[in-house]
């Protein structure tokens, strides 16, 4: 346990961390990979190049310093990170390596008194123990549950379906023919692979995009293109992975999932953010009597994944759908709109005071939707969201 003096020292370092956080985390990663090159096979090196991971870690370190005397504030972040770590296969022996590199980076950038380094060393040790304990529980739960496994497991691509010009679905069945572990709609699996010509082993998380069945998983992957090379794995999956190929998967993990309740549900997605929502939608329609509203934004109908499935559910009155197309035809079908998602147009149709709202999509879209929900007086406790990649908050 930290003493009050140690707590004060860590809290007093928060302003410096806010100012120099990314300098510290940038130096941290250089130290870490120089001293432990094998860890580059666990970390997403694309996020390293883009700076996203550096910024996310800086925010996490600052949050720990700010709330070190009230860690309950960041328990949600701890759970999110622990779930992601479990999908990556992070081990307890990795934490001392990370701690050593972080303390060295703080020392080099801030050049603080030894008392600051000592306090941070103790604080990091306490936080590391929290993660190690939680991740061990997750590993044990997954390996012991019916259909679960330890580490990764080989799956065969049994079907590959083009959903839109950019999104392709992969149907995955275990090579051993045994049962697969259940999941809560909204969770993801991690693919562990090293594409031909890639310098490092790569790990990417993809949302499970269908309701659970006992035989196979489905993921739906967007082919990414960006200057930072975000598309390394997605392009390989689209162009280099075919039916009968084998992929190594983690168990399903993730803290973003459909809550158990009887409240109405409003699923709001943009682009490939539809993937976890589709799993939720299929589960709700097949297993629940809850009132369901589905709001989706896409470039146009051609880029709307699972459109036929949604139309079929709408025709059967299983769900109330509202679709926004940025490039819409002159004549729009019922409940279709031109432009970006605008909840103000739907406020008379949505159960704003009683529903749970789930959001997933591009960050700019999610922030806009979150802002609209707050303007419509929706409480934060009823808003759930998933940010692909390093964590970011919508309340900025």
C-alpha positions as CSV (number, residue, x, y, z in Angstrom):
1,X,0.0,0.0,0.0
2,X,1.2,3.5,-0.8
3,X,1.9,5.9,2.1
4,X,0.3,9.3,2.1
5,X,3.6,10.8,1.3
6,X,4.0,8.5,-1.8
7,X,0.5,9.3,-2.9
8,X,1.2,13.1,-2.7
9,X,4.5,12.7,-4.6
10,X,2.7,10.8,-7.5
11,X,-0.2,13.3,-7.5
12,X,2.2,16.2,-7.6
13,X,3.8,14.8,-10.7
14,X,0.6,14.8,-12.6
15,X,1.0,18.3,-14.1
16,X,4.5,17.4,-15.5
17,X,3.0,14.2,-16.9
18,X,0.3,16.2,-18.6
19,X,2.9,18.4,-20.2
20,X,5.6,15.8,-21.0
21,X,3.5,12.6,-21.2
22,X,4.1,11.8,-24.8
23,X,7.8,12.6,-24.6
24,X,7.9,10.1,-21.7
25,X,5.9,7.4,-23.5
26,X,7.8,7.9,-26.7
27,X,11.1,7.4,-24.9
28,X,9.6,4.5,-23.0
29,X,8.8,2.5,-26.1
30,X,12.3,3.1,-27.6
31,X,13.8,1.8,-24.3
32,X,11.4,-1.1,-24.1
33,X,12.0,-2.4,-27.7
34,X,15.7,-1.8,-27.6
35,X,16.1,-3.8,-24.4
36,X,13.4,-6.4,-25.2
37,X,13.0,-6.7,-29.0
38,X,10.8,-9.8,-28.5
39,X,8.0,-7.5,-27.2
40,X,7.6,-5.9,-30.6
41,X,5.8,-9.1,-31.6
42,X,3.1,-8.3,-29.0
43,X,2.6,-4.6,-29.4
44,X,0.9,-3.2,-32.5
45,X,3.8,-1.6,-34.3
46,X,1.4,0.3,-36.6
47,X,0.0,2.2,-33.6
48,X,3.6,2.9,-32.6
49,X,4.4,4.5,-36.0
50,X,1.1,6.6,-36.0
51,X,1.7,7.8,-32.4
52,X,-1.7,6.5,-31.3
53,X,-0.3,4.1,-28.7
54,X,2.1,6.7,-27.3
55,X,-0.8,9.1,-26.8
56,X,-3.0,6.5,-25.2
57,X,-0.3,5.4,-22.8
58,X,0.5,9.0,-21.8
59,X,-3.2,9.5,-21.0
60,X,-3.2,6.3,-18.9
61,X,-0.1,7.3,-16.9
62,X,-1.5,10.7,-16.3
63,X,-4.9,9.2,-15.1
64,X,-3.1,7.0,-12.7
65,X,-1.2,10.0,-11.2
66,X,-4.3,12.1,-11.0
67,X,-6.5,9.4,-9.4
68,X,-3.9,7.4,-7.4
69,X,-5.8,8.2,-4.2
70,X,-9.1,7.1,-5.8
71,X,-8.4,4.3,-8.2
72,X,-12.1,3.4,-8.4
73,X,-12.4,6.2,-11.0
74,X,-10.2,4.3,-13.4
75,X,-11.5,0.8,-12.8
76,X,-13.3,0.8,-16.1
77,X,-10.1,1.6,-17.9
78,X,-8.3,-1.1,-16.0
79,X,-10.8,-3.7,-17.0
80,X,-10.7,-2.6,-20.7
81,X,-6.9,-2.9,-20.7
82,X,-6.9,-6.2,-18.9
83,X,-9.3,-7.7,-21.4
84,X,-7.1,-6.5,-24.3
85,X,-4.0,-7.8,-22.6
86,X,-5.6,-11.2,-22.3
87,X,-6.3,-11.3,-26.0
88,X,-2.7,-10.4,-26.7
89,X,-1.4,-13.1,-24.3
90,X,0.4,-10.7,-22.0
91,X,2.2,-12.6,-19.2
92,X,3.2,-11.6,-15.6
93,X,6.9,-11.6,-16.5
94,X,6.3,-8.8,-19.0
95,X,5.3,-6.3,-16.3
96,X,8.8,-5.8,-14.7
97,X,10.2,-5.2,-18.2
98,X,7.6,-2.5,-18.9
99,X,8.0,-1.0,-15.4
100,X,11.8,-0.7,-15.8
101,X,11.5,1.0,-19.1
102,X,8.8,3.4,-17.9
103,X,10.8,4.4,-14.8
104,X,13.9,5.0,-16.9
105,X,11.9,7.2,-19.3
106,X,10.4,9.3,-16.5
107,X,13.9,9.7,-15.0
108,X,15.4,10.8,-18.3
109,X,12.6,13.2,-19.4
110,X,11.7,14.8,-16.0
111,X,15.0,14.3,-14.1
112,X,13.0,14.2,-10.8
113,X,14.4,13.6,-7.3
114,X,14.9,9.9,-6.4
115,X,11.9,10.1,-4.1
116,X,9.7,10.6,-7.2
117,X,11.2,7.5,-8.9
118,X,10.8,5.5,-5.8
119,X,7.2,6.5,-5.3
120,X,6.4,5.7,-9.0
121,X,8.2,2.3,-8.7
122,X,6.0,1.4,-5.8
123,X,2.8,2.7,-7.5
124,X,3.6,0.9,-10.7
125,X,4.2,-2.3,-8.8
126,X,0.7,-2.1,-7.1
127,X,-1.0,-1.3,-10.5
128,X,0.9,-4.2,-12.2
129,X,-0.3,-6.6,-9.5
130,X,-3.9,-5.5,-10.2
131,X,-3.5,-6.3,-13.9
132,X,-1.6,-9.6,-13.3
133,X,-4.3,-10.8,-10.9
134,X,-7.2,-9.8,-13.2
135,X,-5.6,-11.2,-16.3
136,X,-4.9,-14.5,-14.6
137,X,-8.5,-14.8,-13.6
138,X,-9.5,-14.1,-17.3
139,X,-7.1,-16.8,-18.5
140,X,-8.4,-19.3,-16.0
141,X,-12.0,-18.5,-16.8
142,X,-11.5,-18.9,-20.5
143,X,-9.5,-22.1,-20.4
144,X,-11.9,-23.8,-18.0
145,X,-15.2,-22.8,-19.6
146,X,-16.8,-25.2,-22.0
147,X,-15.3,-24.8,-25.5
148,X,-12.5,-22.5,-24.1
149,X,-8.8,-22.9,-24.5
150,X,-5.4,-21.6,-23.3
151,X,-3.3,-19.3,-25.5
152,X,-4.3,-19.5,-29.2
153,X,-6.2,-22.1,-31.2
154,X,-6.2,-23.0,-34.9
155,X,-9.3,-22.2,-36.9
156,X,-10.0,-22.8,-40.6
157,X,-11.6,-20.3,-42.8
158,X,-14.7,-22.2,-44.0
159,X,-16.3,-19.3,-45.9
160,X,-15.4,-15.9,-47.1
161,X,-18.1,-13.4,-48.0
162,X,-17.8,-10.0,-49.5
163,X,-20.3,-7.8,-47.7
164,X,-19.4,-4.4,-49.3
165,X,-16.5,-3.1,-51.5
166,X,-14.4,-2.7,-48.3
167,X,-15.8,-5.2,-45.8
168,X,-15.4,-9.0,-46.0
169,X,-16.7,-11.6,-43.6
170,X,-14.7,-14.7,-42.5
171,X,-16.4,-17.7,-41.1
172,X,-14.0,-19.6,-38.8
173,X,-14.3,-23.1,-37.5
174,X,-11.9,-24.8,-35.1
175,X,-9.5,-27.3,-36.7
176,X,-10.0,-29.8,-33.9
177,X,-13.7,-30.0,-34.5
178,X,-14.5,-29.4,-30.8
179,X,-16.9,-26.9,-29.3
180,X,-16.0,-23.2,-29.1
181,X,-16.3,-20.9,-26.2
182,X,-19.4,-18.7,-25.8
183,X,-19.1,-14.9,-25.9
184,X,-21.3,-11.9,-25.1
185,X,-22.3,-10.0,-28.3
186,X,-20.0,-7.0,-28.6
187,X,-16.8,-8.9,-27.7
188,X,-13.8,-9.5,-30.0
189,X,-11.2,-12.2,-30.8
190,X,-7.6,-11.5,-31.6
191,X,-5.8,-13.0,-34.7
192,X,-2.2,-13.8,-34.2
193,X,-0.2,-14.0,-37.4
194,X,2.9,-13.0,-39.3
195,X,2.1,-12.3,-43.0
196,X,4.7,-13.1,-45.6
197,X,7.3,-10.4,-45.6
198,X,6.2,-8.8,-42.3
199,X,9.0,-7.9,-39.9
200,X,7.1,-8.8,-36.8
201,X,4.5,-11.2,-35.5
202,X,1.2,-9.3,-35.6
203,X,-1.9,-9.3,-33.4
204,X,-5.2,-7.6,-34.3
205,X,-8.5,-7.6,-32.5
206,X,-11.7,-8.0,-34.6
207,X,-15.3,-7.8,-33.3
208,X,-17.3,-11.0,-33.6
209,X,-20.1,-10.0,-36.0
210,X,-22.7,-12.6,-35.6
211,X,-24.7,-14.2,-32.7
212,X,-23.0,-17.1,-31.0
213,X,-23.4,-20.5,-32.4
214,X,-21.6,-23.7,-31.2
215,X,-19.7,-24.4,-34.4
216,X,-18.0,-21.2,-35.7
217,X,-17.2,-17.6,-35.3
218,X,-17.7,-14.8,-37.8
219,X,-15.5,-11.6,-38.1
220,X,-16.0,-8.9,-40.7
221,X,-12.9,-7.0,-41.6
222,X,-12.6,-3.6,-43.3
223,X,-9.8,-3.2,-45.8
224,X,-7.9,-0.3,-44.4
225,X,-5.7,2.2,-46.2
226,X,-3.7,4.9,-44.5
227,X,-0.3,6.6,-44.5
228,X,0.6,4.8,-41.2
229,X,0.1,1.4,-42.8
230,X,-3.0,0.5,-40.7
231,X,-4.0,-1.9,-43.5
232,X,-1.1,-4.4,-43.1
233,X,-3.3,-7.2,-41.6
234,X,-6.6,-6.2,-43.1
235,X,-5.2,-6.2,-46.6
236,X,-3.6,-9.5,-46.1
237,X,-6.8,-11.0,-44.8
238,X,-8.7,-9.6,-47.8
239,X,-6.1,-10.5,-50.5
240,X,-4.1,-13.4,-49.0
241,X,-6.3,-15.4,-46.8
242,X,-8.8,-17.8,-48.4
243,X,-11.2,-20.7,-47.7
244,X,-9.3,-23.6,-46.1
245,X,-6.5,-21.4,-44.7
246,X,-5.7,-21.5,-41.0
247,X,-5.7,-18.6,-38.5
248,X,-4.7,-18.6,-34.9
249,X,-7.3,-17.1,-32.6
250,X,-7.5,-16.0,-29.0
251,X,-10.6,-16.6,-26.9
252,X,-13.3,-13.9,-27.1
253,X,-12.6,-11.0,-24.8
254,X,-13.8,-7.4,-24.3
255,X,-15.6,-5.2,-21.8
256,X,-18.0,-3.7,-24.4
257,X,-21.0,-6.0,-24.6
258,X,-24.8,-6.1,-24.5
259,X,-26.0,-5.7,-21.0
260,X,-28.5,-8.1,-19.4
261,X,-31.7,-6.1,-18.8
262,X,-35.2,-5.6,-20.1
263,X,-34.6,-2.0,-21.2
264,X,-35.1,-0.9,-24.8
265,X,-31.9,-1.0,-26.9
266,X,-30.7,1.6,-29.4
267,X,-27.7,0.4,-31.5
268,X,-25.9,3.2,-33.3
269,X,-23.1,2.4,-35.7
270,X,-21.1,4.0,-38.5
271,X,-19.2,2.2,-41.2
272,X,-17.4,-1.0,-40.0
273,X,-18.5,-0.1,-36.5
274,X,-21.6,-2.1,-37.4
275,X,-19.8,-5.4,-36.7
276,X,-20.3,-5.7,-32.9
277,X,-23.8,-4.1,-33.4
278,X,-24.7,-6.9,-35.8
279,X,-23.8,-9.5,-33.2
280,X,-26.0,-7.7,-30.7
281,X,-28.8,-7.3,-33.2
282,X,-28.9,-10.9,-34.2
283,X,-28.8,-12.0,-30.6
284,X,-31.6,-9.7,-29.6
285,X,-33.8,-10.7,-32.4
286,X,-33.3,-14.4,-31.8
287,X,-33.2,-14.5,-28.0
288,X,-35.0,-11.5,-26.6
289,X,-38.3,-9.6,-26.6
290,X,-36.6,-6.3,-25.9
291,X,-37.6,-3.3,-28.0
292,X,-34.8,-2.7,-30.5
293,X,-33.8,0.3,-32.6
294,X,-31.0,0.2,-35.1
295,X,-29.4,3.4,-36.3
296,X,-26.6,3.1,-39.0
297,X,-24.6,5.5,-41.1
298,X,-22.8,4.6,-44.3
299,X,-21.4,6.2,-47.4
300,X,-24.3,4.7,-49.5
301,X,-26.3,1.6,-49.8
302,X,-23.5,-0.3,-51.5
303,X,-21.2,0.3,-48.5
304,X,-23.9,-0.7,-46.0
305,X,-22.9,-4.1,-44.6
306,X,-25.6,-6.7,-43.8
307,X,-28.2,-4.4,-45.5
308,X,-30.3,-7.3,-46.7
309,X,-30.4,-8.9,-43.2
310,X,-31.5,-5.6,-41.7
311,X,-34.2,-5.1,-44.4
312,X,-35.5,-8.6,-43.7
313,X,-35.6,-7.9,-39.9
314,X,-37.4,-4.6,-40.5
315,X,-40.0,-6.2,-42.8
316,X,-40.7,-8.7,-40.0
317,X,-41.0,-5.9,-37.6
318,X,-38.3,-7.4,-35.4
319,X,-36.4,-4.1,-35.3
320,X,-37.0,-0.4,-36.1
321,X,-34.3,0.8,-38.4
322,X,-33.1,4.3,-39.2
323,X,-30.4,4.5,-41.9
324,X,-28.3,7.6,-42.9
325,X,-26.4,7.7,-46.2
326,X,-23.9,10.4,-47.0
327,X,-24.5,9.9,-50.7
328,X,-28.1,9.1,-50.9
329,X,-30.4,8.7,-54.0
330,X,-33.0,11.4,-54.8
331,X,-35.8,9.1,-53.6
332,X,-35.3,7.6,-50.1
333,X,-37.0,4.6,-48.6
334,X,-38.9,4.9,-45.4
335,X,-36.7,5.6,-42.4
336,X,-33.8,6.5,-44.6
337,X,-32.1,9.9,-44.5
338,X,-29.5,11.9,-46.4
339,X,-26.4,13.0,-44.6
340,X,-24.6,12.1,-41.3
341,X,-26.4,10.5,-38.3
342,X,-28.7,13.1,-36.8
343,X,-30.5,11.9,-33.7
344,X,-32.6,15.1,-33.5
345,X,-34.5,13.8,-36.5
346,X,-35.3,10.6,-34.5
347,X,-36.0,12.0,-31.0
348,X,-39.7,11.4,-31.3
349,X,-39.2,7.7,-32.3
350,X,-36.5,6.7,-29.8
351,X,-37.1,5.8,-26.2
352,X,-34.6,8.4,-24.9
353,X,-35.4,8.1,-21.2
354,X,-35.5,4.4,-20.8
355,X,-33.1,2.9,-23.4
356,X,-29.5,1.7,-23.4
357,X,-27.5,3.2,-26.2
358,X,-24.6,1.4,-27.8
359,X,-22.2,3.3,-30.1
360,X,-19.4,2.0,-32.4
361,X,-17.8,3.6,-35.5
362,X,-15.2,6.1,-36.5
363,X,-14.1,8.3,-33.5
364,X,-15.3,11.5,-35.1
365,X,-18.8,9.9,-35.6
366,X,-18.9,8.5,-32.1
367,X,-18.0,11.9,-30.5
368,X,-20.7,13.6,-32.6
369,X,-23.3,10.9,-31.6
370,X,-22.3,11.1,-27.9
371,X,-22.7,14.9,-28.0
372,X,-26.1,14.5,-29.5
373,X,-27.1,12.0,-26.8
374,X,-26.0,14.4,-24.1
375,X,-28.0,17.2,-25.8
376,X,-31.0,14.9,-25.6
377,X,-30.5,14.4,-21.9
378,X,-29.3,10.7,-22.1
379,X,-27.4,9.8,-18.9
380,X,-23.9,8.5,-19.2
381,X,-24.8,5.3,-17.3
382,X,-27.0,4.4,-20.3
383,X,-24.3,5.0,-23.0
384,X,-21.9,2.2,-23.9
385,X,-19.3,2.5,-26.6
386,X,-16.4,0.7,-28.3
387,X,-13.4,2.6,-29.7
388,X,-11.3,0.6,-32.2
389,X,-7.6,0.9,-31.5
390,X,-5.9,2.6,-28.5
391,X,-8.4,3.9,-26.0
392,X,-9.9,7.4,-26.4
393,X,-12.8,9.0,-24.5
394,X,-15.8,10.5,-26.2
395,X,-16.3,13.1,-23.4
396,X,-13.7,15.6,-24.6
